[in-house]
Amino acid sequence: MYDGFLRSDYDRPLQSDIDYRLWVLIGRVRDTILKLRSVELARQHVSPVEAYALIVLGDIDAESATTAELSRRMNRRHWTATALLHRMAKKGLVRRAKVSPSSRMWHIQLTPDGKAAREQALRLTSIHAAMAGLSDEDKIQFESFLKTVHECTRSQFMDGLVL
């Protein structure tokens, strides 16, 4: 079975490092699933990150749906979430309204087109297909492993660890 590496790659110093191989595989799997997800969502003219934002916005109560809350829940910088919301507003997926005339805070609402695109995004067909080779037990174990890696990297980032 092809694992993403050529047998000769294992002779190279980096390729013999299991941490490096795992990092490369995580990146390759993510890229492949994103490509599948892009094809799936192309019919709605929605990108994977826009679909993710629609799902997150649909899960936030109306009073809390702000740019800051979206950026926090999506683990994105504020200005990245702002740019994303501008693109989504141009597509007619969301509507932005200032909390008050003097405020810099915006409430975000899904439009009818945004709600329809969210319903399509929730189907997750490509994601389920990508995970179809794993048993339910494997999925639970895989989730646990990924959470451990995420927490480790997140704590290093939060601690300002510079390697």
Secondary structure, 3 states (H helix, E strand, C coil): CCCCCCHHHHHCCCCCCHHHHHHHHHHHHHHHHHHHHHHHHHHHCCCHHHHHHHHHHHHCCCCCCEHHHHHHHHCCCHHHHHHHHHHHHHCCCEEEEECCCCCCCEEEEECHHHHHHHHHHCCCHHHHHHCCCCCHHHHHHHHHHHHHHHHHHHHHHHCCCCC
